[in-house]
């Protein structure tokens, strides 16, 4: 959690303009299953295949029912990976589809991140999602942390970014920092993302996610130093097309001064602010009121956004577009009253 007692140390002033906007998504996470055939050594999410009880639609419905009236707009469907050759792969994809449909029925916007998917799977899920995502992580294929993680092959993940572009799916991707890569790897990965964006124009956000150690991981690497983040953000801003928003997860930037430094360097989104970060369960988000206070003190205005950016509304399936339009109207009305 951010330590607000350290906020009085200067980092070179506030934002460069009054009331500069930083966005976030009011979100809640549903996990169909934690089981995963990959074994990334830094992971604090997975359990072994066959060792997890999958989320049921009845349980999901109860959770969504409790979210009504709480300002939640995005439902992140975050899943472990069942091997593509497994007989349980098709049931998992169907469960993810059904969870997305349930979220839509309750008036929420689904965003699915379920590992690399086939074209057929992406075509199916496109009809029930506002956007989708997959971390590219790093283009380097020989990282020891991925030795036992076949689907972390950079070319496999790059292919999904390409498929999303071909299918006109608004998309989020990103880099995981501090897993044994080099600064040149950052550049190579950002250039690969930029190349795909120049071709298809579908990438909404790039997440720059610093590694912070968790209690259940095997990886012995230390946390990515927050003082390195502004330089990576500046590199990303130099390489990526300007329409891509750079996102940083505030619960993984322990020092509020470095969080502010990340914004000054060019980050403009804080991602989904959720009750629990399922991928990094040891690191809670700062309460939204505290986060707003911290940013406002330095001239930043924190605003909610939707899981899909307005430029992509025309790509959405009809039922998804209807839900998105209702949320857009609600946000507009809220902004008019503020």
FENUR-V449581 format. One record per residue. N is the residue number from 0. RES is the residue in one small letter. PHI is phi in degrees with one decimal (NA if undefined). NEAR is the number of other ideal C-beta (glycine too) atoms within 12 Angstrom. Layout:
BEGIN
((N/RES/PHI/NEAR) (N/RES/PHI/NEAR))
END
This chain:
BEGIN
((0/x/NA/24) (1/x/-64.5/30) (2/x/-98.7/19) (3/x/-70.2/23) (4/x/-67.1/13) (5/x/-101.7/20) (6/x/-75.5/25) (7/x/-84.9/14) (8/x/-84.1/15) (9/x/-69.3/13) (10/x/-125.0/24) (11/x/107.5/16) (12/x/96.6/15) (13/x/-83.6/25) (14/x/-69.3/28) (15/x/-79.2/15) (16/x/-145.9/14) (17/x/-66.0/12) (18/x/56.7/17) (19/x/-62.3/23) (20/x/-94.3/23) (21/x/-120.7/38) (22/x/-106.8/33) (23/x/-152.5/38) (24/x/-112.3/43) (25/x/-69.8/33) (26/x/-135.4/40) (27/x/-142.8/37) (28/x/-107.2/39) (29/x/-112.8/43) (30/x/-111.4/37) (31/x/-59.0/42) (32/x/-158.9/37) (33/x/-92.0/31) (34/x/-69.5/30) (35/x/-155.8/35) (36/x/-79.5/30) (37/x/-76.9/32) (38/x/-132.2/27) (39/x/-72.3/37) (40/x/-71.9/26) (41/x/-95.2/40) (42/x/-77.1/36) (43/x/-119.5/25) (44/x/-114.4/32) (45/x/-75.7/34) (46/x/-128.7/22) (47/x/-65.8/17) (48/x/-53.8/23) (49/x/84.2/17) (50/x/-107.1/14) (51/x/-131.7/22) (52/x/-89.3/13) (53/x/-68.6/29) (54/x/-64.6/30) (55/x/-95.1/17) (56/x/-65.2/24) (57/x/-64.6/14) (58/x/-65.1/19) (59/x/-63.5/32) (60/x/-61.2/22) (61/x/-62.7/16) (62/x/-67.7/27) (63/x/-65.7/31) (64/x/-58.4/20) (65/x/-72.6/15) (66/x/-85.6/27) (67/x/-60.7/15) (68/x/78.9/10) (69/x/-102.2/18) (70/x/82.4/20) (71/x/-72.6/35) (72/x/-121.8/37) (73/x/-112.8/43) (74/x/-111.4/44) (75/x/-84.0/42) (76/x/-93.4/46) (77/x/-113.9/38) (78/x/-124.7/41) (79/x/-68.2/39) (80/x/-111.5/41) (81/x/-91.4/36) (82/x/-55.0/22) (83/x/-56.4/22) (84/x/-89.4/12) (85/x/-77.1/18) (86/x/-67.9/11) (87/x/-94.3/23) (88/x/-64.3/28) (89/x/-61.2/19) (90/x/-60.3/16) (91/x/-66.8/37) (92/x/-61.8/32) (93/x/-65.5/21) (94/x/-62.5/32) (95/x/-61.5/44) (96/x/-58.5/32) (97/x/-65.3/29) (98/x/-66.7/43) (99/x/-63.0/44) (100/x/-62.6/30) (101/x/-62.9/31) (102/x/-60.6/40) (103/x/-61.5/34) (104/x/-60.9/22) (105/x/-87.9/30) (106/x/89.3/26) (107/x/-103.8/42) (108/x/-102.3/48) (109/x/-77.0/51) (110/x/-135.4/47) (111/x/-104.9/48) (112/x/-131.8/43) (113/x/-132.2/40) (114/x/80.2/42) (115/x/-60.0/39) (116/x/-123.4/38) (117/x/-76.9/22) (118/x/-58.4/19) (119/x/-61.9/16) (120/x/-66.1/32) (121/x/-68.2/35) (122/x/-61.5/22) (123/x/-64.2/27) (124/x/-75.6/42) (125/x/-56.6/34) (126/x/-74.4/26) (127/x/-128.9/37) (128/x/-129.0/49) (129/x/-76.9/48) (130/x/-159.5/45) (131/x/-138.1/51) (132/x/-156.3/46) (133/x/-162.0/41) (134/x/-71.0/40) (135/x/-72.8/44) (136/x/70.4/45) (137/x/-148.6/41) (138/x/-76.8/34) (139/x/-74.4/29) (140/x/-85.3/22) (141/x/-113.0/17) (142/x/-68.4/29) (143/x/-57.5/22) (144/x/-64.6/28) (145/x/-107.6/31) (146/x/-59.2/20) (147/x/-112.6/21) (148/x/-134.6/33) (149/x/-57.7/23) (150/x/-80.7/31) (151/x/-89.3/38) (152/x/-55.9/24) (153/x/-57.0/33) (154/x/-69.6/18) (155/x/-63.8/27) (156/x/-75.4/40) (157/x/-62.8/29) (158/x/-62.7/23) (159/x/-68.9/39) (160/x/-60.4/40) (161/x/-65.9/29) (162/x/-59.7/29) (163/x/-61.1/43) (164/x/-65.9/30) (165/x/-62.9/20) (166/x/-91.4/28) (167/x/56.3/26) (168/x/-106.6/43) (169/x/-56.7/42) (170/x/-138.5/46) (171/x/-121.0/43) (172/x/-137.8/47) (173/x/174.7/41) (174/x/-112.7/44) (175/x/-99.5/43) (176/x/-107.1/42) (177/x/95.4/32) (178/x/-116.6/38) (179/x/105.1/25) (180/x/-84.7/32) (181/x/-115.5/18) (182/x/-56.3/18) (183/x/-65.2/14) (184/x/-62.8/28) (185/x/-57.7/38) (186/x/-62.3/25) (187/x/-62.0/25) (188/x/-69.9/41) (189/x/-63.3/38) (190/x/-67.7/25) (191/x/-65.4/32) (192/x/-65.5/45) (193/x/-61.2/30) (194/x/-61.7/22) (195/x/-67.5/33) (196/x/-63.7/30) (197/x/-61.8/19) (198/x/-82.8/17) (199/x/-118.2/27) (200/x/69.5/24) (201/x/-107.1/37) (202/x/-87.5/42) (203/x/-80.2/44) (204/x/-141.2/43) (205/x/-121.2/47) (206/x/-88.3/43) (207/x/-108.3/51) (208/x/-106.0/41) (209/x/-77.6/40) (210/x/-69.3/39) (211/x/-129.3/33) (212/x/-62.3/25) (213/x/-114.7/25) (214/x/-75.0/13) (215/x/-108.4/19) (216/x/-80.2/26) (217/x/-95.8/20) (218/x/-62.3/28) (219/x/-97.1/14) (220/x/-65.6/25) (221/x/-82.9/18) (222/x/-63.6/29) (223/x/-65.4/31) (224/x/-67.9/21) (225/x/-61.9/36) (226/x/-68.3/21) (227/x/-84.3/26) (228/x/-61.6/43) (229/x/-55.3/31) (230/x/-67.1/25) (231/x/-67.1/42) (232/x/-62.8/39) (233/x/-62.3/23) (234/x/-62.1/29) (235/x/-61.6/38) (236/x/-65.9/26) (237/x/-72.3/19) (238/x/-92.9/28) (239/x/-78.4/39) (240/x/-58.9/25) (241/x/-64.3/16) (242/x/-74.1/22) (243/x/-81.9/36) (244/x/-85.6/36) (245/x/-93.3/43) (246/x/-114.5/40) (247/x/-128.5/41) (248/x/-85.0/42) (249/x/-65.8/45) (250/x/-72.0/34) (251/x/-100.1/40) (252/x/-112.8/44) (253/x/-67.9/29) (254/x/-100.1/29) (255/x/-61.4/32) (256/x/-67.4/31) (257/x/-75.6/35) (258/x/-61.5/42) (259/x/-63.4/40) (260/x/-63.0/31) (261/x/-65.7/44) (262/x/-67.4/42) (263/x/-62.8/32) (264/x/-79.3/31) (265/x/132.2/32) (266/x/-70.4/43) (267/x/-134.7/37) (268/x/-143.1/37) (269/x/-109.4/43) (270/x/73.5/45) (271/x/-79.1/42) (272/x/-89.7/38) (273/x/-121.0/35) (274/x/-60.3/23) (275/x/-143.8/23) (276/x/-81.8/31) (277/x/-66.3/32) (278/x/-79.2/39) (279/x/-125.9/35) (280/x/-67.0/23) (281/x/-82.2/21) (282/x/-126.5/28) (283/x/-83.8/22) (284/x/-75.4/31) (285/x/-63.5/31) (286/x/-57.1/17) (287/x/-57.4/26) (288/x/-62.7/14) (289/x/-67.3/25) (290/x/-65.0/35) (291/x/-61.5/23) (292/x/-64.4/18) (293/x/-58.3/33) (294/x/-72.0/37) (295/x/-62.7/23) (296/x/-62.8/21) (297/x/-108.3/33) (298/x/91.2/21) (299/x/-98.1/34) (300/x/-108.5/25) (301/x/-87.0/35) (302/x/-128.2/28) (303/x/-72.4/34) (304/x/-135.7/37) (305/x/-98.6/42) (306/x/-70.0/49) (307/x/-124.2/39) (308/x/-79.5/32) (309/x/-55.1/22) (310/x/-61.6/19) (311/x/-106.5/34) (312/x/-57.2/26) (313/x/-68.4/16) (314/x/-84.6/30) (315/x/-78.4/34) (316/x/-62.8/31) (317/x/-55.4/15) (318/x/-68.7/23) (319/x/-69.1/39) (320/x/-61.0/26) (321/x/-62.4/19) (322/x/-66.5/34) (323/x/-61.0/37) (324/x/-62.7/23) (325/x/-63.5/21) (326/x/-68.8/33) (327/x/-62.3/26) (328/x/-62.4/15) (329/x/-63.6/22) (330/x/-64.6/25) (331/x/-63.5/17) (332/x/-65.6/12) (333/x/-66.3/17) (334/x/-64.9/15) (335/x/-67.3/9) (336/x/-84.7/8) (337/x/-84.4/13))
END
